[in-house]
Amino acid sequence: MLAFSAYRRSPPALKQIRPGMGASRSAVRRLEERCEDVGIRMTDLRRVLLHGVLEVEPHATVVEIWKALSVMTNGHAPSQGSIQRNLNLLVARDILRRDVTPDRLWRYSVAPEPKVLPSVLFIEVGTGRKIPCNAPEVVILLRRVAAEHGLAVQGASITVIPSVGHDIEAR
């Protein structure tokens, strides 16, 4: 039987990745930006995990990711439980994709980036006039709020009223 220390392992850090190993920094950075857009706080463990997922991708199991991380970090890989919890979060926020094989294995790969921004409409109360909103900041904010509640935004309508000063003519 394996003996485990009574103390937690130190968390993995990027500096523990052996030189020449790990994924391309630009690919990891793109995934980090996607994570930030949906409200996932980046930790050292998640950064190292993104390296591991990109190294063994596509369609890797948790064990394959863990083994790759173990080799990359000279045996300082996070526990499989920590990896699984973070993979579940990344799947829930559409950063990764989980496929289940006929033999009931979960396989992970990077989810394609969303091509279309959700449509956001301002609807004026009195007239019903629809005004499209193309501001990416609004879309990012809506995605973050939805992600906090475990949702994904496909479209949104915001009901607005005319501002008080807008109806008064300048004299």
N, C-alpha and C positions, 0 to 999 in steps of 0.2 A: 504494500500500500504506500502511496506517495505521502510524504510528510510536508505539510505546508506551514510556513511561518505564521506566527500569531499576529504579525504586523502586516499592514497593507503594503503593497509594492509602491515604489515611487511612480508617479504618473509618467507615461512616456513623453518625451519632448523631441522636437525636431532635431536637436543637436545629437540625439542618440542614433539617428539614422546614419548608417555607415556611408562613408564617401563613395560616390558612384552608384548608390542604390536609391530607391525612391522614385517617385514619378516626376515628370517635368514640373518645374515650379509654376509655369504659366498655366498648365492644366489644373493644378491644385488651386491656384489663385482664382481661376474661373469658377471652380466649385465653391470656394470660400465666398465669393461674391454672391453666388446663387443662394447659399445658406443665409448670408446676411440679409438678402432681399426678402426672405420668408421668415425672418425673425429668429434664426438659430444662432445662438452665441457661440463663437468659435473658441474652443479650448485646445490645449496642446494635444490631448487625446484625440479629438476630432480631426485635427490637422494631420496627425500621424495616420489615423484611420483612412483619411482621404488618399494619402500616399499609397497605403496598402491596397485599397480598392482599385485604384488606377493601375497598380502594378500587376495584379492578377486578373483584371477585367478581361474579357466579359464573362458573365455567368459564373461567378465564384461562390463557393459556399463559405460559411463563417469559418470553418476549420481551415480552408485554403487561405483565407485572408489572415487568420491568426498565424498560420505557419509563415506566410510571407513577412508579416510584421516581426515575427520572432527572428527570422534571418536578417531582416533589415536593421534591427535594433540590437543585435548581439544578445538575444534572449531577454530583452526588456519589453516584450510585447504586453499589452494590456490583457486582462483576463477575457475569456470568451464571453462571459456574462456582460462585461462592460462593452465589448464589441457589439454584442447582440442588441443591447439597449440603444446604443447610438445608431446602429443600422435601422432599427425600428423607427427612430425619430426621423432619420433621413428619408426613409420610405414614405412616412406619413406626410412629409413636406414636399414630396415629389422631386427630391434631389437624386435619389436612387430608385431603382425599380426592383421588385422582388417577383421572381417567377417560381412556381412550384412545379417540379418535374413529376412524371407519373410515379416514380418511386418515393415521392413525398420529400424530396430535398428542396430546400430553399436556396435559390441562386440569385445573386445580386449583380446588378450592372448599373451604370450611370444612366439615369433617365434623360431622354432628349429634352433639350431646352424648349420651353414653350415658345412657339412661333408667333402667336397672336396675343396681344395684350387684351385683357378683359375689356369689354365695352362699358364705359361709364357715361351715363346720361344725367344731366340736370333737367328736371321737369318743373316748369313753372306752375305754381298752384292755380292761379286764376285762369290762365289760358290753356294749360296743358301743353304748351310749347316745349319741345325737346331740344336741348342744346348739348351736343356731344362734347365731352371733356377728353382732350388728348394729352393731358399733363401726366408724364410718367411718375411724378411725385405722388399724385393721387392714387395711382394704381399700386405703387409700392406700399403706401400707407394702408390701403385696403387689404393687400395681401398679408401684411404684418398683423393687422388686427384679426383677420380671419384665421391666420395660422395660430394665434394665441388661443383660439377657441376650437382648434382642430378642424378647420374648414378650409376650403379652397374657393377663391373667387372666380366665377365664370363671367359674371356681368353684375352691374350695380346701377341702381337708379337712386338719385338723390333729389328729394323734393325741396324746391327753393321758393322763396317769395321775393318780390322786388324790394330792393332796399328803399328806405324811407326817402332819402334824398334823391333817388333816381326819378321819381314822378314829378318833382317840383321843377318847374321851368326856371332857368336862370333869367334874372331881370336886369 
